[in-house]
Amino acid sequence: MNQPILVNQRSPNVGAGTTSELDLRQVQDFFWRRWKNILAVTAVVVASATIVLLMMTPRYTATAQVFLQPRKEKILGTEQIVAELSLETSNVDSQVSVIQSTNLLRRVVETERLADDQEFGKGELGLFSFLTSIFDSLGGEPGEGDPDAAKTDVIPPKISRAIRNLRDALEVQRLNRTFVLSISVTSKDRVKAMRLTNAIANAFVLNTVEARYEAAKHASVWLGERIEELRRRVRQSEEEVAKFRRDHNLVATTSEGKQTVTEQQLSELNEKLIVARADTAERRAKYEQAKKVVVEGGDVQAIPDAVRSEAISRLREQQAEVTRKEADLSARYGARNPILINARAERRDIDRSISAEVQRILLNLKNDYEVAEAREKSLETSLDQATGRTGVDNNIGVRLRELERINAANKMIFENFLSRSKITQEESSLEEREARVISPATKPVRPSHPKKVLILSLATAFGIILGIGGSVALDRLNPGFTSAREIEEKLGYPVLATIPLLTDKELRVNDKVMDPASYLAKKPLSRFAEAVRAVRVGIQMAAVDQPPKVFLLTSSVSAEGKSTLAQCLSFSSVKSGQKVLLIDADLRHPSSTKYFDAENHKGLVEVLTGLATIEEATLHMNGLSFLPAGRKSQTPTELLSSMRMKSLVEHFRGNFGWIIIDAPPLEPVIDARVLNNLADKVIFVTQWQLTARETVARNAGVFAASGTLGGIVLNRVDESKAPRYGAYAEYKGYYHSRYYEN
């Protein structure tokens, strides 16, 4: 058994030693203690789930896949009038709603005759369906007795019920952001599930074809009406243009009839005037440049026209030759040589010829400029005259151009619509489907509902959680202490030992049931005997310097085993060689007196009242001295608190090594409080799991406050249920039990 656990006495909740960290050993101990509860709850939950599964009707799910054709490339390279299926994310998701729509499901219900089906049409009705059926029965079926009701698109109750049930059994989802839709139907019949799944998939494909056909039909009718209207507008606008030309005698100069004669003349004059102005500007620039050179006294021969002149070029060549000849003659013959004089005269003639040629060029530039200027003015005059003539019919021209623009716009719109109409007719004939079934539904092999493995797994998990929660609740609801460690952590008081509970099997020796004190004497090496010795050793070590002699055993309430422990502790002390006196101070319910069969013997009451001496009242048996309670007293508290009682205890101190006082419990009476003044140490007994923690804390605190609390004994611990706690574990393995002989 446990060795005594010695800690300093502290007030409750001081130094509890608890931490916020999870103690894995406590978790292990919890499961070791409550595994049967958890297993039982889990078994009940799993069994209940199994029964429910056996009662449920299996259902089968068939699945088909429909592929939505992405937007195709335009075959004729133009935009279509009939809109294609847009496969943007939102539009693809909206196709799920189309499949679940009432119109599409109604087609399947009517085709498959689900209104008369036992599962979908005649199954159990919900509250809403039940009330609806009652109102429908009171008012009659739509169309009965009401000729107008038959004309309206009212869904009969039977069809409506079948549609709701089919929608509940239907599941449609998009596969992984692709263009594939998965359609699943769940039914009690696997063949029916396959048939309905394929029917819904085919109905959706047919619905897309019909929708495109209806759109093409409406587009064709609309285009035909628009083309006829536009053809009429084109004819009307052309007639208005022709009539306007005839009325105003407007002759077109081109085959298209876009210009009149006057307009053509104005255009030609404008073109000529532009050319003339450019020519005048060019000639003015040349003349002004040459004139500037002459005025500024520059080299007139550097004028561009003079430089480009062939006559001047030849004269300059002659001038250069004569100048060279003159220089040669001057060097050979002198300045007055007749040949040199002739050469100089020849050079002067050439210079005069160059000057004359330059003057002629300047005159030509001036004449050309004047001619160009005159031509420009002439064209301007002609243009002004022509403009004056056409100013009269400007409004007529504006109106004509307006009519021509209207006509051109009508033609363009008409040709565009006519082209689109032809393209739409050609593309509609291709009959391309926008949706197709790529994976038809097959007959399911195994049921899809209920999911037995999943349900049983969830039931097991729920059972475990429920079992753990219930076990935790049981631990929380348990009023008493379950271990020495718990007492120390929550109260801060020392625990002397934990006394195991002796079962009937353990107490039976040689086919005779023994009491605990006799068992202790018979089995001195048992676990129980070791626990009692732990109490004895622990209380001795509570005050090593001044070993206590007088020990008070008490508890919170009755039936916690304090008297039995007092008896066992007395016998154990006698075995250790101590001279022990056991006093039964429980004058109201003297359990120890009854144990020693001394109810009719003089005892403590007689000694305190002077009716007997100590020697007459004290019993001696097997080395143990016992002072029974004596006869009943009407004033037990006064007797125990008297000076005679104090003197009696002091007398016993000199004659005995140990004095053990079996006192009443503290909760119902105050006798133990009175006796506390006579004791050196108090052994406080509490029963495992039963005595409330608050009661133990309150009553043990009385002795802790006076400094007499030697320790707490956790009594009657059921080791088959008791938890194991860390370093103070109560292991029952081989290496532990080998030390005991039960």
Backbone hydrogen bonds, N-H to C=O, Kabsch-Sander energy under -0.5 kcal/mol:
donor,donor_aa,acceptor,acceptor_aa,energy
5,I,495,V,-1.7
6,L,4,P,-0.8
7,V,5,I,-0.6
10,R,492,G,-1.3
13,N,490,K,-0.7
14,V,11,S,-1.6
15,G,13,N,-0.5
24,L,22,L,-0.8
27,V,23,D,-1.8
28,Q,24,L,-2.6
29,D,25,R,-2.7
30,F,26,Q,-2.5
31,F,27,V,-2.2
32,W,28,Q,-2.3
33,R,29,D,-2.1
34,R,30,F,-2.4
35,W,31,F,-1.1
38,I,34,R,-2.5
39,L,35,W,-2.8
40,A,36,K,-2.5
41,V,37,N,-2.6
42,T,38,I,-2.5
43,A,39,L,-2.4
44,V,40,A,-2.3
45,V,41,V,-2.5
46,V,42,T,-2.8
47,A,43,A,-2.6
48,S,44,V,-2.5
49,A,45,V,-2.6
50,T,46,V,-2.5
51,I,47,A,-2.4
52,V,48,S,-2.4
53,L,49,A,-2.5
54,L,50,T,-2.4
55,M,51,I,-1.5
56,M,52,V,-1.2
59,R,449,H,-3.5
60,Y,187,S,-3.8
62,A,185,V,-2.2
64,A,183,I,-2.9
65,Q,439,S,-2.1
66,V,181,L,-2.7
67,F,436,R,-3.3
68,L,66,V,-0.5
68,L,179,F,-3.1
69,Q,67,F,-0.6
69,Q,434,E,-2.8
77,G,74,K,-0.5
83,A,81,I,-0.5
86,S,84,E,-0.5
92,V,88,E,-2.8
93,D,89,T,-2.3
94,S,90,S,-1.6
95,Q,91,N,-1.0
95,Q,92,V,-0.8
96,V,92,V,-0.6
96,V,93,D,-1.0
97,S,93,D,-0.8
98,V,94,S,-1.6
99,I,95,Q,-2.2
100,Q,96,V,-1.6
101,S,98,V,-1.2
105,L,101,S,-2.1
106,R,102,T,-2.4
107,R,103,N,-1.5
108,V,104,L,-1.6
109,V,105,L,-2.9
110,E,106,R,-2.6
111,T,107,R,-2.4
112,E,108,V,-3.0
113,R,109,V,-0.7
114,L,109,V,-2.2
116,D,113,R,-0.7
117,D,114,L,-1.1
121,G,117,D,-1.7
122,K,117,D,-2.3
130,F,126,G,-3.0
131,L,127,L,-2.5
132,T,128,F,-2.4
133,S,129,S,-2.6
134,I,130,F,-1.9
135,F,131,L,-2.4
136,D,132,T,-2.6
137,S,133,S,-2.5
138,L,134,I,-2.2
139,G,135,F,-2.5
140,G,136,D,-1.5
144,E,141,E,-2.2
145,G,143,G,-0.7
150,A,146,D,-1.1
151,K,147,P,-0.5
151,K,148,D,-0.7
152,T,148,D,-0.8
152,T,149,A,-0.6
154,V,152,T,-1.4
160,S,156,P,-2.9
161,R,157,P,-2.8
162,A,158,K,-2.1
163,I,159,I,-2.4
164,R,160,S,-2.3
165,N,161,R,-2.4
166,L,162,A,-2.4
167,R,163,I,-2.6
168,D,164,R,-2.2
169,A,165,N,-1.6
170,L,166,L,-0.7
170,L,167,R,-0.6
171,E,184,S,-2.6
173,Q,182,S,-1.8
175,L,180,V,-2.3
176,N,174,R,-0.9
178,T,175,L,-1.8
181,L,66,V,-2.9
182,S,173,Q,-3.2
183,I,64,A,-3.3
183,I,181,L,-0.5
184,S,171,E,-2.5
184,S,182,S,-0.5
185,V,62,A,-1.9
186,T,169,A,-1.9
187,S,60,Y,-2.8
190,R,188,K,-0.5
193,A,189,D,-2.3
194,M,190,R,-1.9
195,R,191,V,-2.6
196,L,192,K,-2.8
197,T,193,A,-2.0
198,N,194,M,-2.2
199,A,195,R,-2.0
200,I,196,L,-2.5
201,A,197,T,-2.3
202,N,198,N,-2.7
203,A,199,A,-2.2
204,F,200,I,-2.1
205,V,201,A,-2.1
206,L,202,N,-2.8
207,N,203,A,-2.2
208,T,204,F,-2.0
209,V,205,V,-1.9
210,E,206,L,-2.7
211,A,207,N,-2.4
212,R,208,T,-2.2
213,Y,209,V,-2.5
214,E,210,E,-2.9
215,A,211,A,-2.2
216,A,212,R,-2.7
217,K,213,Y,-2.5
218,H,214,E,-2.6
219,A,215,A,-2.5
220,S,216,A,-2.6
221,V,217,K,-2.3
222,W,218,H,-2.4
223,L,219,A,-2.8
224,G,220,S,-2.5
225,E,221,V,-2.2
226,R,222,W,-2.4
227,I,223,L,-2.7
228,E,224,G,-2.1
229,E,225,E,-2.0
230,L,226,R,-2.6
231,R,227,I,-2.8
232,R,228,E,-1.9
233,R,229,E,-2.0
234,V,230,L,-2.6
235,R,231,R,-2.3
236,Q,232,R,-2.3
237,S,233,R,-2.6
238,E,234,V,-2.4
239,E,235,R,-2.1
240,E,236,Q,-1.9
241,V,237,S,-1.8
242,A,238,E,-2.4
243,K,239,E,-2.4
244,F,240,E,-2.1
245,R,241,V,-2.0
246,R,242,A,-2.3
247,D,243,K,-2.7
248,H,244,F,-1.5
249,N,246,R,-1.0
250,L,245,R,-2.2
251,V,249,N,-0.7
253,T,259,Q,-2.7
257,G,254,T,-1.0
264,Q,260,T,-1.8
265,Q,261,V,-2.6
266,L,262,T,-2.7
267,S,263,E,-1.8
268,E,264,Q,-2.3
269,L,265,Q,-2.9
270,N,266,L,-2.3
271,E,267,S,-1.9
272,K,268,E,-2.5
273,L,269,L,-3.0
274,I,270,N,-2.1
275,V,271,E,-1.9
276,A,272,K,-2.9
277,R,273,L,-2.7
278,A,274,I,-1.7
279,D,275,V,-2.2
280,T,276,A,-2.8
281,A,277,R,-2.2
282,E,278,A,-1.9
283,R,279,D,-2.4
284,R,280,T,-2.7
285,A,281,A,-1.7
286,K,282,E,-1.8
287,Y,283,R,-2.5
288,E,284,R,-2.7
289,Q,285,A,-1.9
290,A,286,K,-2.1
291,K,287,Y,-2.6
292,K,288,E,-1.9
293,V,289,Q,-1.6
294,V,290,A,-1.9
295,V,291,K,-2.4
296,E,292,K,-2.2
297,G,294,V,-1.3
298,G,293,V,-2.8
300,V,298,G,-0.9
302,A,299,D,-1.7
303,I,300,V,-1.6
307,V,303,I,-2.6
308,R,304,P,-2.2
309,S,305,D,-0.6
309,S,306,A,-0.6
313,S,309,S,-1.4
314,R,310,E,-2.1
315,L,311,A,-2.4
316,R,312,I,-2.5
317,E,313,S,-1.4
318,Q,314,R,-2.3
319,Q,315,L,-2.8
320,A,316,R,-2.0
321,E,317,E,-2.0
322,V,318,Q,-2.7
323,T,319,Q,-2.4
324,R,320,A,-1.9
325,K,321,E,-2.2
326,E,322,V,-2.9
327,A,323,T,-1.9
328,D,324,R,-1.6
329,L,325,K,-2.4
330,S,326,E,-2.2
331,A,327,A,-1.2
332,R,328,D,-1.2
333,Y,329,L,-3.1
334,G,329,L,-0.7
334,G,330,S,-0.5
337,N,334,G,-0.9
341,I,337,N,-2.1
342,N,338,P,-2.2
343,A,339,I,-1.9
344,R,340,L,-2.0
345,A,341,I,-2.0
346,E,342,N,-2.2
347,R,343,A,-1.9
348,R,344,R,-2.0
349,D,345,A,-1.8
350,I,346,E,-1.8
351,D,347,R,-2.1
352,R,348,R,-2.1
353,S,349,D,-2.1
354,I,350,I,-2.1
355,S,351,D,-2.3
356,A,352,R,-2.3
357,E,353,S,-2.3
358,V,354,I,-2.3
359,Q,355,S,-2.2
360,R,356,A,-2.0
361,I,357,E,-2.1
362,L,358,V,-2.4
363,L,359,Q,-2.3
364,N,360,R,-2.4
365,L,361,I,-2.4
366,K,362,L,-2.0
367,N,363,L,-2.5
368,D,364,N,-3.0
369,Y,365,L,-2.1
370,E,366,K,-2.3
371,V,367,N,-2.6
372,A,368,D,-2.5
373,E,369,Y,-2.2
374,A,370,E,-2.2
375,R,371,V,-2.5
376,E,372,A,-2.3
377,K,373,E,-2.2
378,S,374,A,-2.1
379,L,375,R,-2.3
380,E,376,E,-2.3
381,T,377,K,-2.3
382,S,378,S,-2.3
383,L,379,L,-2.6
384,D,380,E,-2.5
385,Q,381,T,-2.2
386,A,382,S,-2.6
387,T,383,L,-2.8
388,G,384,D,-2.2
389,R,385,Q,-1.5
390,T,386,A,-2.1
391,G,387,T,-1.4
392,V,389,R,-0.7
393,D,390,T,-0.6
394,N,391,G,-0.9
397,G,393,D,-2.0
398,V,394,N,-2.4
399,R,395,N,-2.3
400,L,396,I,-2.3
401,R,397,G,-2.9
402,E,398,V,-2.2
403,L,399,R,-2.4
404,E,400,L,-2.5
405,R,401,R,-2.4
406,I,402,E,-2.3
407,N,403,L,-2.1
408,A,404,E,-2.5
409,A,405,R,-2.6
410,N,406,I,-2.3
411,K,407,N,-2.2
412,M,408,A,-2.3
413,I,409,A,-2.5
414,F,410,N,-2.3
415,E,411,K,-2.6
416,N,412,M,-2.2
417,F,413,I,-2.5
418,L,414,F,-2.3
419,S,415,E,-2.2
420,R,416,N,-2.4
421,S,417,F,-2.3
422,K,418,L,-1.8
423,I,419,S,-2.1
424,T,420,R,-2.8
425,Q,421,S,-1.9
426,E,422,K,-1.9
427,E,423,I,-2.7
428,S,424,T,-2.1
429,S,425,Q,-0.9
430,L,427,E,-1.2
431,E,428,S,-0.8
436,R,67,F,-2.0
438,I,65,Q,-1.9
438,I,436,R,-0.6
439,S,65,Q,-1.6
448,S,59,R,-2.4
449,H,59,R,-2.0
452,K,450,P,-1.4
455,I,451,K,-3.2
456,L,452,K,-3.0
457,S,453,V,-2.3
458,L,454,L,-2.9
459,A,455,I,-2.9
460,T,456,L,-2.6
461,A,457,S,-2.8
462,F,458,L,-3.1
463,G,459,A,-3.0
464,I,460,T,-2.6
465,I,461,A,-2.7
466,L,462,F,-3.2
467,G,463,G,-2.9
468,I,464,I,-3.0
469,G,465,I,-3.0
470,G,466,L,-2.9
471,S,467,G,-2.6
472,V,468,I,-2.8
473,A,469,G,-2.5
474,L,470,G,-2.6
475,D,471,S,-2.6
476,R,472,V,-2.6
477,L,473,A,-2.8
478,N,474,L,-1.3
480,G,689,Q,-1.4
487,I,483,S,-1.5
488,E,484,A,-2.4
489,E,485,R,-2.6
490,K,486,E,-2.4
491,L,487,I,-2.6
492,G,487,I,-1.0
492,G,488,E,-0.9
493,Y,487,I,-0.6
495,V,5,I,-0.6
496,L,494,P,-0.6
496,L,712,I,-2.3
497,A,712,I,-0.8
499,I,714,L,-2.9
501,L,717,V,-2.7
503,T,501,L,-0.6
507,L,503,T,-2.3
508,R,504,D,-0.9
509,V,507,L,-0.8
509,V,512,K,-2.9
512,K,509,V,-0.6
514,M,507,L,-2.5
514,M,512,K,-0.5
519,Y,515,D,-2.7
520,L,516,P,-2.4
521,A,517,A,-1.8
522,K,518,S,-2.5
523,K,519,Y,-3.1
526,S,523,K,-1.5
530,E,526,S,-2.1
531,A,527,R,-2.0
532,V,528,F,-1.9
533,R,529,A,-2.2
534,A,530,E,-1.9
535,V,531,A,-1.5
536,R,532,V,-2.1
537,V,533,R,-3.0
538,G,534,A,-2.4
539,I,535,V,-2.3
540,Q,536,R,-1.6
541,M,537,V,-1.9
542,A,539,I,-0.5
543,A,540,Q,-0.8
544,V,541,M,-0.5
551,F,549,K,-0.6
551,F,659,I,-3.5
552,L,681,K,-2.4
553,L,551,F,-0.5
553,L,661,I,-2.9
554,T,552,L,-0.5
554,T,683,I,-1.9
556,S,685,V,-0.6
565,L,561,G,-2.2
566,A,562,K,-2.4
567,Q,563,S,-2.4
568,C,564,T,-2.7
569,L,565,L,-3.1
570,S,566,A,-1.8
571,F,567,Q,-2.2
572,S,568,C,-2.6
573,S,569,L,-2.0
574,V,570,S,-2.0
575,K,571,F,-2.3
576,S,572,S,-1.3
577,G,574,V,-1.7
578,Q,573,S,-2.3
580,V,578,Q,-0.8
580,V,623,G,-0.6
581,L,658,W,-2.2
582,L,625,S,-2.9
583,I,581,L,-0.6
583,I,660,I,-3.2
584,D,582,L,-0.5
584,D,627,L,-2.4
585,A,583,I,-1.1
585,A,662,D,-1.6
586,D,662,D,-0.5
587,L,585,A,-1.5
591,S,589,H,-1.7
594,K,590,P,-1.6
595,Y,591,S,-2.2
596,F,592,S,-2.1
597,D,594,K,-1.1
598,A,593,T,-2.9
601,H,598,A,-1.2
604,L,628,P,-2.8
605,V,629,A,-1.9
607,V,603,G,-2.0
608,L,604,L,-2.6
609,T,605,V,-1.9
610,G,606,E,-0.6
610,G,607,V,-0.7
611,L,606,E,-2.4
612,A,606,E,-1.3
617,A,613,T,-1.8
618,T,614,I,-2.0
619,L,626,F,-3.3
621,M,624,L,-2.9
624,L,621,M,-2.4
625,S,580,V,-2.2
626,F,619,L,-3.3
627,L,582,L,-3.0
639,L,635,T,-1.8
640,L,636,P,-2.4
641,S,637,T,-1.6
642,S,639,L,-1.1
646,K,642,S,-1.5
647,S,643,M,-2.7
648,L,644,R,-2.2
649,V,645,M,-2.2
650,E,646,K,-2.1
651,H,647,S,-2.1
652,F,648,L,-2.0
653,R,649,V,-1.6
654,G,650,E,-0.9
654,G,651,H,-0.6
655,N,652,F,-1.0
656,F,652,F,-2.0
657,G,579,K,-1.7
658,W,579,K,-2.3
659,I,549,K,-3.3
660,I,581,L,-3.0
661,I,551,F,-3.5
661,I,659,I,-0.6
662,D,583,I,-3.3
662,D,660,I,-0.6
663,A,553,L,-2.3
663,A,661,I,-1.0
666,L,555,S,-3.3
667,E,556,S,-2.5
669,V,665,P,-0.9
674,V,670,I,-1.7
675,L,671,D,-2.5
676,N,672,A,-1.4
677,N,674,V,-1.1
678,L,675,L,-1.8
679,A,675,L,-0.9
680,D,550,V,-2.2
681,K,550,V,-1.9
682,V,708,T,-3.0
683,I,552,L,-3.2
684,F,682,V,-0.7
684,F,711,G,-2.4
685,V,554,T,-3.0
685,V,683,I,-0.6
686,T,713,V,-2.5
688,W,715,N,-2.8
689,Q,481,F,-2.6
690,L,687,Q,-0.7
691,T,687,Q,-1.2
693,R,479,P,-2.2
696,V,692,A,-2.3
697,A,693,R,-2.8
698,R,694,E,-2.3
699,N,695,T,-2.5
700,A,696,V,-2.8
701,G,697,A,-1.3
702,V,698,R,-0.6
702,V,699,N,-0.8
703,F,699,N,-0.8
704,A,700,A,-2.1
705,A,701,G,-2.1
706,S,702,V,-1.0
707,G,703,F,-0.7
707,G,704,A,-0.6
708,T,703,F,-1.7
709,L,703,F,-1.1
710,G,682,V,-2.2
710,G,708,T,-0.7
711,G,682,V,-1.2
712,I,494,P,-2.2
713,V,684,F,-2.8
714,L,497,A,-2.0
714,L,712,I,-0.5
715,N,686,T,-2.9
715,N,713,V,-0.8
717,V,499,I,-2.8
718,D,716,R,-0.6
719,E,717,V,-1.1
721,K,718,D,-1.6
722,A,718,D,-2.1
726,G,724,R,-0.5
728,Y,725,Y,-1.8
729,A,726,G,-1.3
731,Y,729,A,-0.9
736,H,733,G,-0.9
737,S,733,G,-2.7
738,R,734,Y,-1.8
739,Y,736,H,-1.3
740,Y,737,S,-1.8
741,E,525,L,-1.6
